[in-house]
Amino acid sequence: PRLSRSSALASKATGYPLAFVAAKIALGIPLPHIQNSVTKSTTACFEPSLDYIVTKIPRWDLKKFQRVSHKIGSSMKSVGEVMGIGRSFEESLQKALRMVDTGNLGFE
């Protein structure tokens, strides 16, 4: 299985080793036979309840590219992404917005 950049963010947010589980599945081990390394008592297909919200926002650092168009469109490629973790959507969004640009205080 292929892991996207979002998988690394999801692993970081949840503490769940997605790449490890994907590698085991690629080796032919069924998901119900892989131990959940977070709970240590259930299988990898067990879905724990999460008490936080994660918001991911792409970054477009247009200053890095001299001849790039500044018009936003469907073909734009981000140079990375940021993640905010909070107890509510509002909190996680504010944290993510502040991470996009260190001078940004989020919504006021």
N, CA and C atoms as an extended XYZ file, in Angstrom:
324
Properties=species:S:1:pos:R:3:atomname:S:1:resname:S:1:resid:I:1 pbc="F F F"
N         0.824       -1.196        0.000 N   PRO     1
C         0.000        0.000        0.000 CA  PRO     1
C         0.863        1.253        0.000 C   PRO     1
N         0.361        2.276       -0.631 N   ARG     2
C         1.062        3.547       -0.700 CA  ARG     2
C         0.572        4.455        0.416 C   ARG     2
N         1.497        5.134        1.078 N   LEU     3
C         1.133        6.092        2.111 CA  LEU     3
C         1.348        7.501        1.585 C   LEU     3
N         0.407        8.356        1.845 N   SER     4
C         0.526        9.749        1.418 CA  SER     4
C         1.165       10.568        2.532 C   SER     4
N         1.398       11.853        2.231 N   ARG     5
C         1.929       12.746        3.270 CA  ARG     5
C         0.936       12.888        4.409 C   ARG     5
N        -0.336       12.770        4.097 N   SER     6
C        -1.358       12.873        5.140 CA  SER     6
C        -1.251       11.728        6.136 C   SER     6
N        -0.757       10.585        5.690 N   SER     7
C        -0.611        9.450        6.594 CA  SER     7
C         0.377        9.761        7.715 C   SER     7
N         1.452       10.469        7.386 N   ALA     8
C         2.417       10.836        8.421 CA  ALA     8
C         1.773       11.777        9.433 C   ALA     8
N         0.962       12.709        8.962 N   LEU     9
C         0.266       13.613        9.875 CA  LEU     9
C        -0.729       12.851       10.742 C   LEU     9
N        -1.447       11.906       10.141 N   ALA    10
C        -2.411       11.114       10.908 CA  ALA    10
C        -1.702       10.267       11.953 C   ALA    10
N        -0.566        9.695       11.596 N   SER    11
C         0.210        8.914       12.567 CA  SER    11
C         0.676        9.785       13.720 C   SER    11
N         1.149       10.976       13.384 N   LYS    12
C         1.618       11.887       14.425 CA  LYS    12
C         0.474       12.321       15.334 C   LYS    12
N        -0.671       12.586       14.744 N   ALA    13
C        -1.823       13.060       15.521 CA  ALA    13
C        -2.368       11.985       16.445 C   ALA    13
N        -2.419       10.755       15.967 N   THR    14
C        -3.039        9.678       16.742 CA  THR    14
C        -2.056        8.834       17.515 C   THR    14
N        -0.777        8.886       17.133 N   GLY    15
C         0.195        8.007       17.764 CA  GLY    15
C         0.125        6.588       17.220 C   GLY    15
N        -0.651        6.406       16.158 N   TYR    16
C        -0.831        5.078       15.575 CA  TYR    16
C         0.136        4.890       14.411 C   TYR    16
N         0.923        3.828       14.386 N   PRO    17
C         1.953        3.626       13.351 CA  PRO    17
C         1.396        3.110       12.026 C   PRO    17
N         0.844        3.999       11.225 N   LEU    18
C         0.217        3.597        9.964 CA  LEU    18
C         1.198        2.929        9.002 C   LEU    18
N         2.420        3.441        8.900 N   ALA    19
C         3.401        2.856        7.975 CA  ALA    19
C         3.755        1.431        8.404 C   ALA    19
N         3.874        1.200        9.699 N   PHE    20
C         4.178       -0.135       10.223 CA  PHE    20
C         3.068       -1.117        9.850 C   PHE    20
N         1.829       -0.706       10.063 N   VAL    21
C         0.683       -1.568        9.742 CA  VAL    21
C         0.599       -1.802        8.241 C   VAL    21
N         0.823       -0.763        7.439 N   ALA    22
C         0.790       -0.915        5.977 CA  ALA    22
C         1.860       -1.893        5.504 C   ALA    22
N         3.035       -1.845        6.120 N   ALA    23
C         4.110       -2.780        5.745 CA  ALA    23
C         3.719       -4.214        6.071 C   ALA    23
N         3.096       -4.424        7.206 N   LYS    24
C         2.649       -5.776        7.579 CA  LYS    24
C         1.596       -6.287        6.601 C   LYS    24
N         0.672       -5.410        6.218 N   ILE    25
C        -0.364       -5.799        5.252 CA  ILE    25
C         0.284       -6.139        3.910 C   ILE    25
N         1.292       -5.354        3.501 N   ALA    26
C         2.000       -5.616        2.242 CA  ALA    26
C         2.706       -6.964        2.271 C   ALA    26
N         3.094       -7.410        3.456 N   LEU    27
C         3.733       -8.721        3.595 CA  LEU    27
C         2.724       -9.870        3.613 C   LEU    27
N         1.434       -9.513        3.537 N   GLY    28
C         0.392      -10.533        3.472 CA  GLY    28
C        -0.236      -10.887        4.807 C   GLY    28
N         0.092      -10.148        5.860 N   ILE    29
C        -0.499      -10.430        7.171 CA  ILE    29
C        -1.865       -9.739        7.235 C   ILE    29
N        -2.918      -10.489        7.509 N   PRO    30
C        -4.256       -9.876        7.572 CA  PRO    30
C        -4.362       -8.878        8.738 C   PRO    30
N        -5.112       -7.829        8.534 N   LEU    31
C        -5.269       -6.780        9.542 CA  LEU    31
C        -5.716       -7.328       10.903 C   LEU    31
N        -6.668       -8.282       10.954 N   PRO    32
C        -7.076       -8.802       12.267 CA  PRO    32
C        -5.972       -9.568       13.011 C   PRO    32
N        -4.873       -9.914       12.319 N   HIS    33
C        -3.779      -10.638       12.966 CA  HIS    33
C        -2.638       -9.733       13.419 C   HIS    33
N        -2.741       -8.451       13.144 N   ILE    34
C        -1.696       -7.498       13.542 CA  ILE    34
C        -2.100       -6.871       14.873 C   ILE    34
N        -1.192       -6.933       15.850 N   GLN    35
C        -1.493       -6.371       17.168 CA  GLN    35
C        -1.514       -4.843       17.109 C   GLN    35
N        -2.479       -4.249       17.785 N   ASN    36
C        -2.566       -2.798       17.898 CA  ASN    36
C        -1.466       -2.360       18.866 C   ASN    36
N        -0.469       -1.642       18.343 N   SER    37
C         0.677       -1.272       19.169 CA  SER    37
C         0.364       -0.142       20.145 C   SER    37
N        -0.793        0.491       19.991 N   VAL    38
C        -1.193        1.546       20.930 CA  VAL    38
C        -1.863        0.927       22.153 C   VAL    38
N        -2.853        0.056       21.919 N   THR    39
C        -3.587       -0.543       23.045 CA  THR    39
C        -2.873       -1.771       23.610 C   THR    39
N        -2.073       -2.435       22.798 N   LYS    40
C        -1.356       -3.675       23.168 CA  LYS    40
C        -2.291       -4.831       23.539 C   LYS    40
N        -3.605       -4.621       23.425 N   SER    41
C        -4.524       -5.687       23.818 CA  SER    41
C        -5.570       -5.998       22.744 C   SER    41
N        -5.618       -5.209       21.683 N   THR    42
C        -6.578       -5.431       20.603 CA  THR    42
C        -5.818       -5.584       19.292 C   THR    42
N        -6.560       -5.887       18.233 N   THR    43
C        -5.918       -6.008       16.926 CA  THR    43
C        -5.833       -4.636       16.260 C   THR    43
N        -5.099       -4.565       15.158 N   ALA    44
C        -4.871       -3.292       14.467 CA  ALA    44
C        -6.149       -2.737       13.845 C   ALA    44
N        -7.170       -3.559       13.669 N   CYS    45
C        -8.403       -3.052       13.071 CA  CYS    45
C        -9.337       -2.450       14.122 C   CYS    45
N        -8.923       -2.449       15.390 N   PHE    46
C        -9.705       -1.802       16.446 CA  PHE    46
C        -9.579       -0.297       16.304 C   PHE    46
N       -10.708        0.392       16.337 N   GLU    47
C       -10.698        1.846       16.188 CA  GLU    47
C       -10.922        2.501       17.549 C   GLU    47
N        -9.881        3.082       18.121 N   PRO    48
C       -10.055        3.732       19.425 CA  PRO    48
C       -10.818        5.054       19.278 C   PRO    48
N       -11.484        5.472       20.325 N   SER    49
C       -12.159        6.767       20.276 CA  SER    49
C       -11.127        7.860       20.530 C   SER    49
N       -11.250        8.949       19.797 N   LEU    50
C       -10.310       10.058       19.929 CA  LEU    50
C       -11.025       11.230       20.586 C   LEU    50
N       -10.334       11.905       21.468 N   ASP    51
C       -10.944       13.035       22.153 CA  ASP    51
C       -10.344       14.360       21.699 C   ASP    51
N        -9.902       14.398       20.445 N   TYR    52
C        -9.362       15.632       19.898 CA  TYR    52
C        -9.650       15.710       18.404 C   TYR    52
N        -9.498       16.893       17.870 N   ILE    53
C        -9.744       17.170       16.451 CA  ILE    53
C        -8.416       17.583       15.818 C   ILE    53
N        -8.165       17.112       14.614 N   VAL    54
C        -6.954       17.480       13.879 CA  VAL    54
C        -7.372       18.211       12.605 C   VAL    54
N        -6.771       19.376       12.355 N   THR    55
C        -7.047       20.149       11.155 CA  THR    55
C        -5.751       20.295       10.365 C   THR    55
N        -5.806       19.984        9.080 N   LYS    56
C        -4.637       20.084        8.201 CA  LYS    56
C        -4.888       21.181        7.180 C   LYS    56
N        -3.891       22.049        6.988 N   ILE    57
C        -4.001       23.149        6.031 CA  ILE    57
C        -2.758       23.139        5.136 C   ILE    57
N        -2.927       23.213        3.804 N   PRO    58
C        -1.756       23.278        2.914 CA  PRO    58
C        -1.068       24.640        3.002 C   PRO    58
N         0.221       24.656        2.688 N   ARG    59
C         0.994       25.904        2.650 CA  ARG    59
C         1.405       26.182        1.217 C   ARG    59
N         1.269       27.416        0.801 N   TRP    60
C         1.757       27.859       -0.498 CA  TRP    60
C         2.754       28.980       -0.247 C   TRP    60
N         4.019       28.660       -0.303 N   ASP    61
C         5.055       29.672       -0.086 CA  ASP    61
C         5.475       30.217       -1.452 C   ASP    61
N         4.695       31.153       -1.975 N   LEU    62
C         4.907       31.656       -3.331 CA  LEU    62
C         6.179       32.484       -3.459 C   LEU    62
N         6.750       32.930       -2.356 N   LYS    63
C         7.996       33.700       -2.405 CA  LYS    63
C         9.176       32.832       -2.850 C   LYS    63
N         9.054       31.524       -2.697 N   LYS    64
C        10.137       30.611       -3.084 CA  LYS    64
C        10.265       30.467       -4.595 C   LYS    64
N         9.199       30.769       -5.327 N   PHE    65
C         9.193       30.546       -6.762 CA  PHE    65
C         9.005       31.875       -7.487 C   PHE    65
N         9.982       32.256       -8.280 N   GLN    66
C         9.991       33.568       -8.921 CA  GLN    66
C         8.934       33.715      -10.014 C   GLN    66
N         8.757       32.712      -10.862 N   ARG    67
C         7.889       32.847      -12.031 CA  ARG    67
C         6.561       32.116      -11.899 C   ARG    67
N         6.123       31.851      -10.705 N   VAL    68
C         4.873       31.115      -10.504 CA  VAL    68
C         3.696       32.092      -10.463 C   VAL    68
N         2.566       31.645      -10.997 N   SER    69
C         1.359       32.464      -10.960 CA  SER    69
C         0.796       32.483       -9.540 C   SER    69
N         0.330       33.628       -9.109 N   HIS    70
C        -0.237       33.753       -7.769 CA  HIS    70
C        -1.742       33.514       -7.757 C   HIS    70
N        -2.307       33.160       -8.905 N   LYS    71
C        -3.728       32.858       -8.975 CA  LYS    71
C        -3.966       31.440       -8.466 C   LYS    71
N        -4.886       31.320       -7.514 N   ILE    72
C        -5.183       30.009       -6.952 CA  ILE    72
C        -6.077       29.249       -7.917 C   ILE    72
N        -5.707       28.017       -8.193 N   GLY    73
C        -6.480       27.175       -9.095 CA  GLY    73
C        -6.385       25.725       -8.672 C   GLY    73
N        -7.024       24.858       -9.421 N   SER    74
C        -7.067       23.442       -9.048 CA  SER    74
C        -5.739       22.729       -9.263 C   SER    74
N        -4.825       23.315      -10.048 N   SER    75
C        -3.560       22.640      -10.314 CA  SER    75
C        -2.417       23.130       -9.427 C   SER    75
N        -2.694       24.027       -8.501 N   MET    76
C        -1.623       24.519       -7.626 CA  MET    76
C        -1.116       23.397       -6.740 C   MET    76
N         0.173       23.406       -6.502 N   LYS    77
C         0.774       22.409       -5.630 CA  LYS    77
C         1.309       23.110       -4.393 C   LYS    77
N         0.963       22.574       -3.250 N   SER    78
C         1.434       23.191       -2.016 CA  SER    78
C         2.877       22.771       -1.769 C   SER    78
N         3.582       23.559       -0.959 N   VAL    79
C         4.969       23.230       -0.618 CA  VAL    79
C         5.030       22.470        0.705 C   VAL    79
N         3.903       22.212        1.279 N   GLY    80
C         3.853       21.477        2.537 CA  GLY    80
C         2.493       21.663        3.176 C   GLY    80
N         2.407       21.240        4.405 N   GLU    81
C         1.158       21.373        5.124 CA  GLU    81
C         1.435       21.511        6.611 C   GLU    81
N         0.476       22.064        7.299 N   VAL    82
C         0.596       22.231        8.745 CA  VAL    82
C        -0.584       21.520        9.399 C   VAL    82
N        -0.422       21.238       10.680 N   MET    83
C        -1.446       20.516       11.407 CA  MET    83
C        -1.686       21.183       12.746 C   MET    83
N        -2.930       21.316       13.108 N   GLY    84
C        -3.306       21.817       14.422 CA  GLY    84
C        -4.127       20.770       15.149 C   GLY    84
N        -3.833       20.544       16.421 N   ILE    85
C        -4.556       19.563       17.229 CA  ILE    85
C        -5.226       20.309       18.377 C   ILE    85
N        -6.511       20.057       18.599 N   GLY    86
C        -7.227       20.713       19.681 CA  GLY    86
C        -8.418       19.910       20.136 C   GLY    86
N        -9.059       20.379       21.181 N   ARG    87
C       -10.238       19.707       21.736 CA  ARG    87
C       -11.514       20.045       20.968 C   ARG    87
N       -11.454       21.067       20.120 N   SER    88
C       -12.602       21.446       19.295 CA  SER    88
C       -12.086       21.824       17.912 C   SER    88
N       -13.005       21.885       16.933 N   PHE    89
C       -12.605       22.285       15.591 CA  PHE    89
C       -12.045       23.697       15.593 C   PHE    89
N       -12.683       24.594       16.342 N   GLU    90
C       -12.228       25.982       16.395 CA  GLU    90
C       -10.798       26.076       16.911 C   GLU    90
N       -10.496       25.330       17.973 N   GLU    91
C        -9.144       25.354       18.540 CA  GLU    91
C        -8.117       24.791       17.560 C   GLU    91
N        -8.431       23.663       16.932 N   SER    92
C        -7.474       23.058       16.003 CA  SER    92
C        -7.285       23.930       14.763 C   SER    92
N        -8.344       24.588       14.289 N   LEU    93
C        -8.236       25.482       13.143 CA  LEU    93
C        -7.359       26.686       13.481 C   LEU    93
N        -7.569       27.283       14.641 N   GLN    94
C        -6.763       28.428       15.057 CA  GLN    94
C        -5.275       28.038       15.132 C   GLN    94
N        -4.979       26.884       15.721 N   LYS    95
C        -3.597       26.431       15.833 CA  LYS    95
C        -2.982       26.205       14.459 C   LYS    95
N        -3.741       25.583       13.555 N   ALA    96
C        -3.228       25.335       12.207 CA  ALA    96
C        -2.990       26.644       11.460 C   ALA    96
N        -3.908       27.597       11.579 N   LEU    97
C        -3.730       28.890       10.915 CA  LEU    97
C        -2.484       29.617       11.419 C   LEU    97
N        -2.213       29.515       12.717 N   ARG    98
C        -1.010       30.154       13.261 CA  ARG    98
C         0.257       29.481       12.759 C   ARG    98
N         0.167       28.195       12.418 N   MET    99
C         1.344       27.464       11.919 CA  MET    99
C         1.630       27.753       10.450 C   MET    99
N         0.617       28.164        9.683 N   VAL   100
C         0.821       28.477        8.270 CA  VAL   100
C         1.842       29.603        8.127 C   VAL   100
N         1.722       30.599        8.975 N   ASP   101
C         2.631       31.742        8.949 CA  ASP   101
C         2.817       32.203       10.394 C   ASP   101
N         4.061       32.288       10.835 N   THR   102
C         4.313       32.631       12.243 CA  THR   102
C         3.784       33.998       12.627 C   THR   102
N         3.583       34.885       11.666 N   GLY   103
C         3.026       36.201       11.959 CA  GLY   103
C         1.512       36.220       12.006 C   GLY   103
N         0.883       35.099       11.652 N   ASN   104
C        -0.566       35.016       11.599 CA  ASN   104
C        -1.107       34.616       12.975 C   ASN   104
N        -2.041       35.385       13.499 N   LEU   105
C        -2.633       35.082       14.808 CA  LEU   105
C        -3.911       34.252       14.689 C   LEU   105
N        -4.270       33.870       13.454 N   GLY   106
C        -5.490       33.105       13.249 CA  GLY   106
C        -6.664       34.040       13.060 C   GLY   106
N        -7.867       33.538       13.274 N   PHE   107
C        -9.058       34.381       13.185 CA  PHE   107
C        -9.140       35.243       14.444 C   PHE   107
N        -9.564       36.451       14.288 N   GLU   108
C        -9.705       37.326       15.456 CA  GLU   108
C       -11.154       37.555       15.763 C   GLU   108
